[in-house]
Amino acid sequence: MAKYKDTDKYIMNTYKRYPLTILSGKGSYLFDSDGRKYLDFIAGIAVCSLGHCPEVIHKTLSDQSKRLIHTSNLFYTIPQAELAGALAKKIQTYDKKLPLYKSFFCNSGAEANESAIKLARKFQKKNGQDRYEIITFLNSFHGRTYGAISATGQDKFHKGFEPMLPGFKYLPFNDIKSLKKAINKKTSAIMLELVQAEGGVNIIDVNFLKEIKGICEEEGVLLIYDEVQTGVGRTGRFFCFEHFGIEPHIITLAKGIAGGLPMGVMMAKEEIASAFEPGNHASTFGGNPLVSQVALEVISKMDKKFLKSVEKKGEYLIKSLSLLKEKYPLKDIRGLGLLIGADIDIKEPSKIIDKAMEKGLLVNITAGKTMRLVPPLTVSFDEIDEFISKLENTLKEVTR
Ligand SMILES: Cc1ncc(COP(=O)(O)O)c(C=O)c1O
């Protein structure tokens, strides 16, 4: 286990890094500079959806980089258009009665949310409404750019960077009373994560979501789902909203969409999307041919059978964790697909990170006490067994 010395010398001090220098990866494993092997249940924070360095990405990058890497959005390119078509089709596959959703491509989750915020305000303005406020929820996480941190309902991310962008209200999650009170003629949109991942793997209550949908319809408010972490197969459905049967006006994706290459997407129903006109929004790299072609290949792997396997493996992981719960301080095991949280009920929950690392296992703690498990979606049942055995050894030692 070793830090890479030049990192601290030349790179700004914005990340608390684990003391590992990773040299390579394959499937569900990473290898460090000492030649040690780690079973990776972080997967680049829910990004490496097909595992580390899958052949399909290697081949696509190689082929596409010989053809065309970047043109800017001054030109039409085939991979970007095909990807937008494939994403729209994913929504139609879920429910063919839903309208066409159009895409805007960018490079990260924060940017996808920025574009959603801009589109919501623009749509309301275009319809003669002076609606600019956006309601979000406590413990949400929407990214680090100014719009996205302003949308994020956690003070710790705002501290030192105030003032935030005006027009954001943060309400308790799953609390319909406070939402009804907060809605007014200035509300343009409600933006939420169906599973607050960074905030502690908190799953939305379906009745709360139904009420929100009703309010949106009655009041002319847009519903935005931040599916940056929950989208693209992570929860065992291509979009997490499929679990709840309530579609949004706008949806954002990033993380797993290009299997580790940077891409963000903001999708919106056609009638909302049409509020954007040329010049309203842009991204130099957004949807470039190289990344789009990779994303196309990644999402083409996510057929019914693949998604079913994610669901099954998630259920198996939850069941296996529940068995450990009887002997060790694990609480509230919850999740959807392969986005799973379990609270570590010890004084210093983060202790398990270092101990697990010693045992060749990478796990992450969020919201102070929640072990957030987001392995590659290609993880095998055997690897889940290996995870459980390594976690058991870890818990044994930290509770000794
Ligand atoms: C739900 C959600 N939204 C937005 C973001 C920000 O994404 P990015 O770091 O790609 O900007 C994250 C990142 O963790 C996230 O989990």
The ligand as an ORCA input file, in Angstrom:
! r2SCAN-3c Opt
* xyz 0 1
  C     -26.738     11.481     -7.661
  C     -25.515     12.193     -8.119
  N     -25.652     13.317     -8.831
  C     -24.591     13.991     -9.279
  C     -23.307     13.571     -9.012
  C     -22.137     14.335     -9.522
  O     -21.526     13.641    -10.563
  P     -20.062     14.061    -11.082
  O     -19.114     13.776     -9.971
  O     -19.862     13.196    -12.293
  O     -20.125     15.504    -11.424
  C     -23.118     12.408     -8.257
  C     -21.758     11.934     -7.937
  O     -21.524     11.186     -7.025
  C     -24.248     11.693     -7.801
  O     -24.139     10.582     -7.078
*
